[in-house]
Amino acid sequence: MSAWKAKRFWDVAEVIETEGGFTVVLDGRAVKTPAKSALVVPTRAMAQAIAVEWDAQEGEINPHTMPVTRSANAAIDKVTHQHAEVADMIAAYGDADLTCYRAESPIELVQRQSQQWDPLLEWAAETFGTRLYPVSGVMHAPQDPKVLSVLSDHVHAMDAFTLTAFHDLVGLSGSLIIGFAALKDHRPVADLWELSRLDDIWQAEQWGEDDEAQEQAAVKETAFVEAKNFHNLACASE
């Protein structure tokens, strides 16, 4: 979508029901994805959110202000056609999950990681019937392949729209477990984002805030929240 240069040419963006779901029409013309596929989404709520984004455009179309449209395009143009590859890529995070890699020192950080991340691993064990185990240090320590297979099966079972959201939730947080917790509303999305930044927050407490790092974190947090919102829209009932 970064190549879009078109300017607003329509007066009204409307939602209509169509084969396979819902779409948005601009003065009666159906919206297409960048790959020229039909923009058909699974719920009316998602289509309405997309229509709002199109209605908000003034002058040149700015895709950076259209997160739902962008994610829907990705689900249709990319994830639908590369579902297995995307699922494999995301499931692989389980073998090096952020919540499993613990500091060896100082003791205060070790305790904070245990206090905040252990409950997530416990929840995942109860939810999926299988468990990832924490390790100390930064060297890679492989998890049980049987455990990873169970988690991977859950990822592969996702539809394209859910997997699109999950891709961002996991990639931005660095944690398959945090991504699952977001999808399943285990904790508020803001809390989960904070859990993903535990180490960064610790460092800032010790050495002070870095303005550039804060700006980058804010951009990522916005994207994390948008991914969760996209999933909510994909699951919304009529």
N, C-alpha and C positions, 0 to 999 in steps of 0.2 A: 504493500500500500504506500510505501514511501515514494513511489513514482507518480502518484496521483497529482495532477496539476489542474484538474477540471474546476470550474467555478460553479456556483449554485445556479441551476437552470430550472428548478421546480418551485412550485408554490406550496404544495401540500405533500407530506409523507404520511401514508396510511398503511395499516396492517390488514392483510387479507389472509383467509385460510386457503391453503392450496394442497395439492397432493403431497403427502409426506410431512405436512406440518403447516408452518406459517411463513409468510414473506412480507416484504415491505415494497410498496409501489410509490413512485414519485410522479405525481400527476398521471397516475395510471400506468407508468412504465416500471416494470419489475426491476429491482436492484439486482445486479450481478456481482459475483466475486471478482477479484483481480484476474483469476483464470477463466473468467466468463462462464462460470457455473451459476446455476440458479441459487440465490441466497435463501435457502429453505432451512428454517430452524425448528427445533422440536416443540417449543412452547409459545403461546401468545405473549407471555410476559417478556420473553427474550426479544421477540419481534417488536413489541412496543418500545422496549429500551433502545433498540436499533433505530426505530423511527424517530424517537426523541433526539438521538445523536445527529441524525440527518437534518432534522428540523432546526437544530441549533447552529448549523453551519451558515456562515455569512461570508460572501465573497468566495475566495478560494477554499476548496475543501481541505480540511486539516485532519488527516487520519489519526494524528496523535491525540486528538480530543474525542476519539471514537473507540474506546476500548472494547465495547461489546461487539461492535462491527468487526474490529480487527480479529478478535478471538473467533468469531463465527466464520470469518474468511479462512482462518488457519485450520479450523476443524474440518471445513468442507474441502479446501484446496490441498491441504497437506496431510493432516492426521488421518482422514478417511482413507487415503491412498497408501499411507505408510504406517498403518496402525500397529502392526507387529514390531516394526523397527522402533517406533516411538515408545511403545510399551516396554520393550527390552531395555532401551536406554534409561528410562526412568526407574524401572525395577532394579537396575544395577546399583542405584544409590543405596539400596539396603545393605550391600556388602561393605560400605564405608559410611554408614549413616552418621551424620553430625552428632546425634545424641549418644552414640556409642564410644566416641573418642574423648577420653578424659585426660585432664592434666595430671601430672605426677606431683606438681607443687605449684604454688603455695597451698597450704592446707585449706585456706579460706575458699579458694577457687574450687578445689577438689570437692569440698563440702557443698558449695553452691550448685555445682554441676549435678552432684548426686541428688540433692534435694529437689531440683527443678526438672531434671531429665529422667530420673528413675521412674517417677509416676507415669510418664509417657510410655516408657518401655513396658511397665506393668499393664497399662491400659491396652497396649497393642497385643500383649500376650493373651489377655482375657478376650479381646475382640476377635483375634485371628487364630487362637489356639496354638500359637507358636511364638517363640521368643528370640529376640536379638539380645546379645550380651555385650556389656561395655568392656572396653579394654583401656589400659593406661598407656599414654604416650602417643606419638604420631605415626609410628610404623603400622603399616597395614596388617591387620589380623583377620583373616577370612572368617566369615560367619558360616554356620552349618548350611551346606547346599540345600538340604531338605527344607530348612526354614525359609531360605531365599526363594525356593520354588513355590512354596505356599503363598508368599507375599506377591511373587510375580504373577501367579494365577489370578489374584485379585486385580492386579493392574491390567492384565490382558482382557479381563472380563468387562472393562469399562467401555462405554460407547465413545464415539469420536469426540463429542462435546465435553463429556466428563474428563476424558483423557487430556484434552486440550487445557482445561483448567488445572488438572493435576500436574501436567508438565510444568506449568509456571509455579505452582505451589511448592513442588519438590525442588525444582531448579533454583528458585530464589532463596529457599530456606536451607538447602543442602541436606534435607532430611526426608526420607520416604515416610518415616513415622509421623513427622509433623504434617506432611501432606495428607496422610490418611486422617489424622486428627482434625484437620480443617474440613475435609469432605464430610466427615461424620459428626461435625459440630461438637466434638469432645470438649473444646475450650473456645472462648471467643477468639475471633481471628486476630485481634490486636494482641491478645495474650500469647498466642502461638508465635506471632512474629517476634515478640520480645524474647521468647524462649529460644528462637533461632539465633538471636543476637547476644546470647549470654556472654560469650567470650569477648565480643566487641565492647559490650557494656562494662565488663570487668576492666578491660584495658583502659577505657575512658575514665573510669573511676580512679585508676592508679596514676595516669599520666595526663589527664585532661582531654577535653573534647577537641577533635580535629574538624574544622569547618567543612573541608572538602569531603571527609568521610561521612559527616552528618548529612550532607546534601545527597550523596550517593545512597545512603541508607534510606533517606526519605523517598527517593525515587523508587527504590526497590520495595519499600513498604506499600507505596501506592499500588504498584503492580501486583503485589501479593493480595491486597484487599480486592483489587479488580478481578483477579483470578477466582477468588472465593465468590464474589458477586456473580461472575459468569456461571459458575457451577450452580448457584442458587437459582438463577434464571433458567438454566437448562432443566432443573428439577421441579420448577414451579407448576403447581396444579392450576387448572382453569379457574 
